[in-house]
Each structure stands twice: as C-alpha cells, then as structure tokens.
Amino acid sequence: MPGIPRSTDSVRHPGAGEPPPAAGFPAADRAEWQALVADVLRRTGRGEAEGAAAEEALSTRLGDGIVVRPLYTADDAPRPAGAAGFPGFAPYVRGARPAGTVDGWDVRQRHADPDPAPANAAVLADLENGATSLWLVLGDAGGPPVSRLPAVLDGVLLDLVAVVLDAGADTGAAARELLRLAGERGLPPGTLRGSFGADPLGRVARTGRADDLAADLRTMVGLAARAHRDHPGVRAVTVDALPYHEAGGSDVQEVGCSLATGVAYLRELVAGGLPVDAALGQVEFRYAAGADQFLTIAKLRAARRLWARVAEVSGAAPGAGAQRQHAVTSRVMMTRRDPWVNILRTTVAALAAGLGGAEAVTVLPFDDALGLPDAFARRIARNTSSILMAESHLARVIDPAGGSWYVEALTDAVARAAWAWFQELERAGGQAEALRSGLVAGRIAATWAERSRRLATRREPITGVSEFAQAAERPVVRRAAPPPAGGGLPLVRRDDAFEALRARSDAYEAATGGRPAVFLAALGPPAAHAARAAFAGGLVQAAGAVPVHDPVTVDAASAAAAFTASGARVAWLCGTDAAYDEEAVPVAAALRAAGARRVLLAGRPGERAGELRDAGVDAFVSAGSDVVADLAALLDSLEVA
C-alpha cells in the first residue's frame, strides 16, 4: 500500500527529544468523546442524551452513593496528586510494607473439621504443598474441641508456621492451649507466630449474645498484654469484618464496621495499659475478597488509608498505623449448584486480594458451600495462590493497580463513604451499641434487599445458577460441616433464592421420578424464535425444571397436540413481536384448551397485553423481570411443593 513501508527496520523508536508515537494524531477531549457516545446511544435506540448526560447513561451505580463511570482520565484522579503516598508510609494506600508483597503473600488455609485426625492430615497436606500458615476453627466457633489442638497440630513446626486461632467464646482457652503446647515442645520465647484471634464484637455480630462482652473484652486485653510482653510474633486481636459481609453488607459497610470495631478495641487496649503503638500492633483485620476485582482492590486500599487516619488522630508514632490485612474469598459469592464455577470466582477474588495488598490470603475451596472440603478442593484452593504468585508473577510489583485513574478514584470513593458510615456508628455510641440497637442489622438488611432485587432480575447474574444453569446436574455431596454460629446477623448467599427453586424441583423429582417440564411453544422459524426460546429455556433450567422444545415450531393448528405429547403442564410462548401479533392469541387459546395450567410469554406484550391475557397468557417475562417470582409461580402451578 502507498505510504506504508515494506519493512519497519528503518523506523526508529522515538527517544528523547523525538515526538511520541501519537504526535501525528489530532488531540481529542472529553466533549468529543461524549458526542460520539451520544451518537451510539441514538443509533442503538438507548435514548437521546448529550454531553455529560450521555456519559451518565453508561455509568453504573454501586450503592453507597458510589458511581462508576465508563471513562476515567487524569482529571478524575484524587487530589492532591500523590496523595496515595508510597508503600510502607502513611496513609499506606499503596501497601503496609515498603517492599509490599514482592516475596508473596501468606497462603493461609482454613481448617474446621471437627475430627482431629482428618483435620491434622489436611493441615499437613496443605503445609507440604504450598500453604504457609494455618487458620484453625476450634471449640465454640466450630471445629474440634480446644483440648484436641495438640492432635490437630501434630507434626506442625510451630516455630516455622504461623497459627491463627478462631475459637469464639473459647478464645482464652485456645490461646492458653497453644502457648502450653509451644512450651511443651520447647519453643524458645518469642518464636511463636500467628494470632490468638480474640474478637468479642465479631462474636456478638455472629451470635447476638452480648451478655459476655465485658468478660470477653477483658480476656482480649489480657491476651494482648501477654502477646506484647512475651510473644512479639503473635497478635492477640482480630477485627473480623466477615460477619457484616456474610450478612449481605456492602464493601463500604464492611470497612466502616471494621473501623468502628477496631477503634473500640483500641480504646480497650489503651485503657488496659498498652501504649497506643503497641495496641495498634496487636490488631489484624480480616476482609472478604469478592469477584468484583476492582471493588475488592479499592476496599483493601481504602481500609488501610482510613486505619492510618485512626492511628494518626490517636497519637500513634509514624509507622505504627499500618493495617495488617487478611483477605478471605467471599462465601456470599459461592454457589451450591455448578460449584466448579467457584474455582473461577475464587481465582478472581484471590487475584484482587493480592493486587489490593493483603498480607495473608485465604482461598476457600470450591465446595465450601456444600460441607467439609475434600482433598482435591483444598489442593485447587492453595494452588490458586501458588499460580498467581509463581506463574502469573502477581507479587513482583508493589501495588500494580496504583496509578490507574479508575482504581484511585474508586479507592477514594470507597474511603469517603466508609468513613461517613464509621462516623455514623460512632455517633450511635460505637459498634457495640450499633449492634445492640439494630442499626447495623437494619442498614445491612436494606442493602441486601436491594441486592436481592438485582439478583432476582438478573441485573447481577450468577453463572451456573441464574444463567446457564444445568437442570440435569447431579449435586456434589460432601461431609457435613459444623453448623455456623447463629442468633446474630444472618448468613446469606447470592444463590439463596434460586437454590430454593432448585430444592423444590429436586423434591419433585424425588417424589415423582422426573423433573417438572415446561413446553416451549416456539412461533415461526428457528432463526426468528431462537433468542427468546433460549431465554425461556435458560430460565426454566434455573428453576430446576426441564424445557421441552419439540417440535421446533408450532402454530394454532399444531400447538394443542404438541403440548399434550410433551407431558408438560405449563407452556411458554417464544417468538418475535411480529409473530406474537399474528399468532400468539390463537396459540395461547389452543394451549389453554389443551389443559395448560399456566401460559407465559417471553417478551413484553406491548399494546396487546389485555387481548393476550384474555386468550390465556398469565405472565410476560422479559429482561429485567423478577424471574424468581415468575419461576416460583411457575412451580406453584405445577404443584411443586
């Protein structure tokens, strides 16, 4: 072609003093880009909008007042420039340590098997194959009794492996047992590493029981004093934000509650005699890492920034306010159906935790929602971190997301919203009072209700559950895990509503020997009805029912016979708007005459809604419909209990 060199050998790379590669292109500004966006919106039928309104049309609202725009430039970066600082320096946005996690994060695996023998076997297998620390659930929190801790840790070198305890009301006893075991094995003073895991307010959040709070706080202070005096490698206190996340709270609410909890503990520790700097050094924070990688990255960065501010106003010395973070892949996002997809979810979450600067990362096994994980699931979980660090080299660069205008703006937005929520909790009397009064529960419940609406309308899709479900999938069975603590904030999962539908269909199959069936009455040629037939068939399977699409096409003359032959009792019309105008009324009437208990139509009815209802159409299901309600009504009509 004219003007394009046959060889690039003579094309010099621009160096100092030479124009950059884009120098020959005309400069563009945001207004020009917005004008192009407006044109695309018009041509795709998404409305008329100009200027900033066109950009707003492509923006996403995350809740808590946070809006994600489709484009970020240097103009959107938080001011002043450089406010994020450097790793290892306040406000620690870019990392708590100067070297970040370039040597890799701590691969911390969770163990809650109540039987000490298999628990010990799993512990040793993890440590021999990539795990670097242990998170042990004991006693009151589930898992084996505290007295069996030596059996669980048989063969574990306590001077090399950090042990983090999670024992609820038995925290004091668990800490004493760990110290006794270390002494019995002759560990030199100061070599033990890990955390005693004292979290009195976290226990209140999970159980609703505050009658022992004062005693638990005294135990926490005593453990912190002992750790500070005798065990410099051990932290006594864990601020566990998972109860707020697992109750359906937003990332902003999770961070705000963690700050309020951390401040409450800081006050207790200082009142108990610890200097501020020592008190700060006794606390570790535990956060959820979700599949929204950018929000997880921003949350971890924002949490460090805000805790640094707490340390500053508390009079801490420079360098004392670095927040130590333990990130755990979210349980809320884990599904019980098609659990293999959880491997992908936890991979993204672990990636976000690493990019966000967490010092320790726990990847929950993909079968965590089903019971106690098997050896294969634990192997995949620990190997996730190994691959991200050793093969993807995620830890080579400190804060690799830093400098992204989007990440910096999102970090700032999360920090501001979380600080506002934290201040509200403080005005309410602190975290303990906010839990007692129901402020925390009420606010989180409202957040979950809104998210549940997004899940029900599939604005937030769940792969393998609300999208691309497999009705014929056989459930994955695992040994039952100890029941979680209850009585406080609820435990929710994204798949709860759809799981309830699938459970109904499972019960129907167990009782009748077959799954409930829905006849897809497709109008017109396959090229015309394929999209809506796939839409309806996918929803049918999301309820655990079976779509019957045979014959490929029906009309008023053949619909009744085809429906009867299908063995179904519900029919779903699928076709184009033009096909509905011509055939929907007589076909719906024929299906009703053939005994259809319920007739649905894929799409919006337009002006013919009344006529279609008169012909027997019960509901119109389209993108944005509450499909949980629609599918529940469908199962009701099939008498699926």
ZIFEN-V854259 format. One record per helix or strand of 2 or more residues. SS is the DSSP state (H for helix, E for strand). FROM is the first residue (numbers start at 1). LEN is the number of residues. Records with the same first field share a line. If there is no record, write none. Layout:
SS->FROM-LEN, FROM-LEN
//
This chain:
H->30-14, 52-6, 74-3, 116-13, 139-3, 146-7, 168-17, 200-8, 213-18, 242-5, 251-21, 276-5, 293-21, 341-16, 368-3, 375-17, 405-23, 431-7, 439-18, 496-17, 526-17, 559-8, 577-17, 606-10, 627-11
E->60-4, 66-3, 106-6, 133-6, 162-5, 194-5, 234-7, 283-7, 324-6, 360-3, 517-6, 546-3, 570-5, 598-5, 619-3
//
